[in-house]
Amino acid sequence: MPTKWRERIESSPEVLGGKPRIKGTRIPASLVLGYLAAGATDQQVIEQFPDLTREDVLACLDFARDLAEYQVVA
C-alpha cells in the first residue's frame, strides 16, 4: 500500500521558497530523493536526518512516483 505522501509532505511559499518539504521540518523532499538516488538506504537517510522517519522517506518516493506519472493534456 503506497504511503499517502500528502500527509507527510507540504509546501508553503514562506518556507524554503515553496519547495516541497517534510512536514514540520525544513528538509526538502528533493534532498531525501537525492540521497536515495545516490544509493543511500532509508536507514542511512534517517541517520543523516534524525528528525525523519521511514514513513517520511517512503512518502518522498511516493511523491516522486506521482510526479513521474504527471501527464500534460494538450
ChimeraX attribute file (.defattr): number of C-alpha atoms within 10 A of each C-alpha:
attribute: neighborCount
match mode: 1-to-1
recipient: residues
	/A:1	3
	/A:2	9
	/A:3	16
	/A:4	15
	/A:5	20
	/A:6	13
	/A:7	11
	/A:8	19
	/A:9	21
	/A:10	18
	/A:11	15
	/A:12	11
	/A:13	9
	/A:14	8
	/A:15	13
	/A:16	13
	/A:17	9
	/A:18	12
	/A:19	18
	/A:20	20
	/A:21	23
	/A:22	25
	/A:23	17
	/A:24	11
	/A:25	12
	/A:26	12
	/A:27	18
	/A:28	20
	/A:29	23
	/A:30	17
	/A:31	13
	/A:32	24
	/A:33	19
	/A:34	13
	/A:35	15
	/A:36	17
	/A:37	10
	/A:38	8
	/A:39	10
	/A:40	14
	/A:41	13
	/A:42	18
	/A:43	14
	/A:44	13
	/A:45	20
	/A:46	17
	/A:47	12
	/A:48	11
	/A:49	12
	/A:50	10
	/A:51	12
	/A:52	20
	/A:53	15
	/A:54	11
	/A:55	14
	/A:56	24
	/A:57	24
	/A:58	19
	/A:59	22
	/A:60	27
	/A:61	20
	/A:62	17
	/A:63	22
	/A:64	16
	/A:65	11
	/A:66	11
	/A:67	10
	/A:68	9
	/A:69	8
	/A:70	9
	/A:71	7
	/A:72	5
	/A:73	4
	/A:74	3
